[in-house]
Amino acid sequence: MVSAADSAHGEQIFSANCAACHMGGGNVVNGQRTLQQDDLKAYLANYNEGHEEAIAYQVTNGKNGMPAFGGKLGPDDIADVAAYVESQSINGWA
């Protein structure tokens, strides 16, 4: 279970680093690869084995048009962003 503090901090990190491309769970670079849960399941490797871990891997390493944030954000920040994205994807980014 995601703690409220982690998700709240993740929202701050997301707003500062991710929202330019992923505001509201969208994707301005590739509209078919959103942060909606169905899309995450379809294109993130190992998503079904561990949702937050798969998101954290993507944030850390990047892929295609998405830059890697592993050199910019620390592991705790990345884990918090992953917790926030997972929480929002469950709720449909409402």
N, C-alpha and C positions, 0 to 999 in steps of 0.2 A: 504494500500500500504506500502511496506517495504521501509524504508529510506536507502539510499546508505551507510550512516555511520553505521547503525545497521548491514547490510549485510556484510560490510567490516570487522567490529569487529567480527561478527559471524564466518567469514572465518578464522580469526586468532585463535579464540577459538577452532573451529573445527579442524584446523591443529594441534594444540597442544594436543587435548584430544580425538579426534574421528577418525582421519585419519588412525591410525594404523589398524583399523578394517574396516573403511568405505571409504578408498581412492577412489576417482572417483565415489562415490555413490554406491560402491559395499558393500559386507559383507563377510569377510574372515571366519567367524564362521558358517554362514548359507547362502549359495549362493542364496537361494530362497527368502531371506528377505533383498532385497537391499533397497537403498534410492531412487529408481526410483518411479515416481508418481503412477504408477499402483500397485506396491508392497505396497507402503504406504497406498493406499486406501484399499487394501486387508487385511492388518494385523494390522493397527493402529486403536484402538477403537476410535470412534467419529471423525475420520478424515474428514468425509463429513460435520460435523457440524462446524468444525473450524480447518483448516489445521495446522496452526502454534501452536495452543493450544494443539492439539493432539501430535505433535512432541515434544513440550516442556514437556508434561506429560511423554512421553516415556523417554526423556533424564533425567528428574528429578527422576523418579522412577525405571527405568530399567525394564527388563523383560527377562526371560529365561537366555540366555548367555550374555546379555548386562547388565553391571553394572549400578547402579543408580549414577547419578552425582549431585543429590540434595545436598549432603553434601560437595561437592567439588567446585561446581560452584554456583555463586549467581543467583538470579532470572533474573537480567538484562542480564547476560552472557548467560543463558539458552534461554532467549527470542531471543537474537541475533543469537545464533546457530540455533534455530528453523527457524528464518527468512532466514538465509543463506541456510539451507537444503531445505526449501520450494522453494526458488528462483532457486536453482540448479536443483531441481526435475522438475520444470516447463520447464527448458531449457535442460533437458536430460543430465545434468552433462557434457555438452560440453565445 
